[in-house]
Amino acid sequence: MKTIDTETHNDYIKALTDISQAITSDLYLEDLLKLIVMVTAKVTDVAICSLWLIDESVTPPQMRLKATQAISPEYVKDRSLNFNEGVVGYVATNKRPLIIKNVLRNRLFKEKEMARRLELVSMAGVPLKLKDNKVIGVLNCFTAKAYDFSKTEVNLLTAVANQAAVAILNTELLVKTQVIQEELQARKLIERAKEILMHRKKINGDDAYRWLQKRSMNTRKSMRQVAEAVLLSEELDNG
């Protein structure tokens, strides 16, 4: 872990800038999460930086590991915890940072055997909080040697985490918007294709839709792709 000096402080500012720029970029969520952990790990010089997000699509909600710069297969495997389980659950539910000098001696840290094999010792976990104080995830930093995270370092990590939370929220909204737009566009294309089929084959709308469905299954193409093919064929016939 780097000690806080002018250079390191500037690195943190650069990290915030990188993440801020990602807010307005076309990065999708997976790429954004990788950027956040890689930038944070580089700036702090920690052994492992990991980012967990709260999955509210399941009941009860779970914490899922979404990104890390670690290359150990054991660490990067698909991992999830209950919302109130482990250090990430503690940070998420209490909405405040957690500093542990030795994870092997802390009751909250559940994966002690993995920590031994990967030689992880100290950690700092900070919540990803939005302006309304809602926590959407947790950013964890692990060191390979015993380390005392200073208040300044925790504050800087918190700033990075909060900036990351905004970036993640905006990216999720962007993705949802694009998905909705693509769905609406696909429906328009399918409706136009139905009208063409109804006219060509002298069939009703339901039969035209079923024709598109069957064609989609037989060709293993999406309904949109089949509809686009019908429209293209119509254009060529009328060209």
N, C-alpha and C positions, 0 to 999 in steps of 0.2 A: 504494500500500500504506500502510495506516495505521500510524503508529508506536505502540508499546506504551505506553499510559498507563492510568490507572485506568479511564477510560471504555471504552477499547478492550478492556481485560481483562474488564470487565463484559459487553461485547458477546460475547466468547468464551464466558463462562459462560452467557449467555442462549442462545447457539447450542447448547451442550451440552444445556441444558434442553429446548430445542425438539426436538432429536433424541431425547432421552431420552423425552419425552412421546410421540413418534411410535412408540416401541417398543410401547407399550400401546394404540395407536390402531388403527383399522380401515384405515389407509392400505395400499394395495397397493404392490408393489415399485416400479413406475414412478413413482408419486406420491412415495414416500419418497425415491427417488434425486434427484428434482427438488428436493425440500425441502432435502436435504443440500447440493447445489451452490449453491442460491440463498441459503441462510443463510450458508454459508461465504464466498461472494463478497461478500455485503453486509457481513459483519463485517470481512473483510480488505481490502475495497476494491480487489481485484485486477481485471484486465481480463477474464480468463477463468478459470473454475474448472470442472474436468472430473473425472468419476468413471468409472474403468474397472473392470470386474469380470472375474475369471478365468472363462472358459467351459470347464468340465471335461467337457462333453458331447461334445467333439470330441477327436480324437487326431492330433497332440499338442495339449495345451490352448492356447487363445488368449486374448489380452487384447482385450476389446471395450469400445468407448466406449458407456456406457449413459446418461449424463446430463451436461448442461452448461447454464449459463445464457447461453451465447454465442448470438447471433442470426445470426451469419454462416453462410450455407448451406454454405460450404466446410468449416467446422469441425464443424457438426452432422450432416454426412452420415454414413452408416453406415461406421464405421471399425473395423478390427481389426488386431492385430499378433500375431506369434508370441510365445509366453510369454517368450522370452529376447531379444526385439527392442526396441530403442528405450529411451527413458528409463523408460517404464512397466514394461517387461520387467526392466530393471535393478533398479528399486525392488522389484518383486515377488519376484524371485529372491534378492536380497540381504537382503530384509526390513528395510531401513533407509532413512531419508530420503535424498533426493538434492537438492542445491542447485546451481543453475547460474546464473552471473552473466549469461552471454550465450549463449542457445541457438543462435545462428547460428555460434558458434565451437566448439561442443561436438560431438564425433564421435558421441555417443550419440543426440543429437536428430536424428531422421530427416526430419522434415517442415520443412526450412528455408525452402523457397519459400513455404509457407503462413504460416510465422512472419513472413516479410518483408511479405507482403501484409496480414496482420492486425496488424503492428507489435508483435509479442511479443518481449520481451527477456529478462527474468529469470524463473526458475521455481523452485518448490519442489514436490517430489513426496514424498508420504508414504504408507507402506503401510497398508492397512486390515487390522489384525491382531486375531485373537481371543485369548482367554486362553491357548489351547494353542500360541500363536505361529504359528498357521496364517494365511497371508495370503490374503484373498479378493479383493483389488482394490487400486487405487491412486487417491489423490486428488491432482490436480495443480492448482497455482495459478500463473498467469502474470501478469506485470506489463508495462505498456506502456513503462516506463522502466527503466533499469538500477537494480537494487535489491539490497541486501545483507540477506537474511533472517537475523534474529538467532536465537540459540539459543532464546531465550524464545518467539519466534514459531513456530519449528519444533516446539517442545514443545507449544504450544497447538494447532497444526494436527494434531499427532499425537494429542492427546487427542480432538479432534473426529473424526478418522479412525477411531480405535478405538471410539468411541461409535457411529459410523455402522456399523461392522462388526457390532456386536452387534444394532443395529436391523435391518440387512439380513438377518442370519441368522434372527432371530426372525420377520421378515416372510415369508421364504421358507418357513420351517417352517409358518407360519400358512396360507399359500396352499396348500401341499402337503396339509395337514390338511383344508382346506375342499374341495379337489379330490377327495380320497379320500372324504370324507363325501358329496359330491354324486354321486360314482360309485356308492357303495353304495346311496344312496337311489334312483338311477335304476334299478339292477338290481332292487331290490325292486318298484318300480312296473312294470317290464317283466314280472317273474315273475307279478305279480297280473293284469296284462293278458293274459298267455298263458293263465292258468287260465280267465279269462272267455271268451276266444276258443275254447278247447278245448271248453268247455261249450256255447257258442252254436252253433259251427259243426261240432261233433262231429268234431274233428280232434285229432291228437296234438301233443305239445309242440313238436316240430321244425317241423311245418307252421305252428303258431301263431306261432313265432318268425320264420319266413320271411315270413308275412303282415305282421307288424310291420315287418320290414326293407323289404319292397316298398312298403308304405304310406309309410314314411319317405323312400324314394328318390323316389317319385312326387310327394309333397307338399313335398319339400325341407325337411322338419322332422326334428328329432332323434328318435331312438327313444324318448326320455323323453317328448317332447311327444305322440307318437302314443299311447304307453301311457297318458298322462294323459287323452287324448281318449276312449280306450276305457273307462277307469274312470269318467269323467264320464258317458258314455253309459249305462253300467250303473246308475249312481246315479239318473239321470233316469228310466230304465225302471222302476226299483224304487221311485221316489219317490211 
